[in-house]
Amino acid sequence: MKLLLYLVCLFSIPVIMGIVSSYRAGQKPHEILHLRLKNFAQQIFTPQLYRHVRSLWMYYGLLIVFILAALGL
């Protein structure tokens, strides 16, 4: 399980960093990927979800602590 998590991080972090650095360098990111990420963010992260997470943040934090403890990190 730990190995899978490390592999996902290993392969996804450089991709995200490359997109961000190309955007900051003045280049437009890949249009299709940029539009997909934008649509995802607009559909998932709504004001209702933000209010929900803001009101229950301490329980989500506790859940993250339990998950990390279960994984042994």
Secondary structure, 3 states (H helix, E strand, C coil): CHHHHHHHHHHHHHHHHHHHHHHHCCCCCCHHHHHHHHHHHHHHCCHHHHHHHHHCHHHHHHHHHHHHHHHCC
